[in-house]
């Protein structure tokens, strides 16, 4: 009996060992404080939008000034429509510079068909003024209509001086009866009476000459040299303390030039090249 009991005890012990070796595991206890799940209100970096939202602030608008802002140009359309009816007023003597006097103003010339210089100069000046104003230039005209008297040549110079003009440009047309006379020329005060009549006025005259020539206009064949005419007898130039030049756009007694001056298309062409030349001078 004792032997039988020992065998049974041995068999039980062997079974327990085999049961444990079969890989049957007991479950691990659950942790007391399980980790919290990740928050859903904070997107990860990979889920962030790749472009800024449409409500992102926009840069402020540009405050850059127009290229010619702050510049002042005085345009002096020659003569006036009421001069011919008021000889007493326009013939009175006024200072002309260099110790001399001249008549207050003149009636100007005209084409052989009667188109007057004063009408041509006022129309061209208005067109130039419009073009320059569109570029930010402040433009002053020495006369506001084509039916008044004057102003006198010394008053015209004073308008440019008082405005502190960066450029003063007088617009005229010539009336030479010499056969074959044609072309434009640009006058400036010489010898200069002040610093502004020196290099600045010479540069203005040259820039106007170059602009007219580049625009297809021919330099005069009867006055000046290569489109430039230094003058000591023009009151508006002598009395100026600002850079000043006078453009004789052509000869109104020449049939071809007269036809261009009498047409709106021709006057626009003159105005466009004069305005461009003034812009070039102001940018220099």
Secondary structure as GFF3:
##gff-version 3
##sequence-region A 1 284
A	DSSP	alpha_helix	2	21	.	.	.	ID=ss1
A	DSSP	three_ten_helix	45	47	.	.	.	ID=ss2
A	DSSP	beta_strand	72	77	.	.	.	ID=ss3
A	DSSP	three_ten_helix	83	85	.	.	.	ID=ss4
A	DSSP	alpha_helix	87	91	.	.	.	ID=ss5
A	DSSP	beta_strand	93	97	.	.	.	ID=ss6
A	DSSP	beta_strand	100	103	.	.	.	ID=ss7
A	DSSP	alpha_helix	117	133	.	.	.	ID=ss8
A	DSSP	beta_strand	138	141	.	.	.	ID=ss9
A	DSSP	alpha_helix	153	162	.	.	.	ID=ss10
A	DSSP	beta_strand	167	174	.	.	.	ID=ss11
A	DSSP	beta_strand	185	189	.	.	.	ID=ss12
A	DSSP	three_ten_helix	195	197	.	.	.	ID=ss13
A	DSSP	alpha_helix	199	214	.	.	.	ID=ss14
A	DSSP	beta_strand	228	231	.	.	.	ID=ss15
A	DSSP	alpha_helix	235	238	.	.	.	ID=ss16
A	DSSP	beta_strand	244	251	.	.	.	ID=ss17
A	DSSP	alpha_helix	255	262	.	.	.	ID=ss18
A	DSSP	alpha_helix	264	283	.	.	.	ID=ss19
###
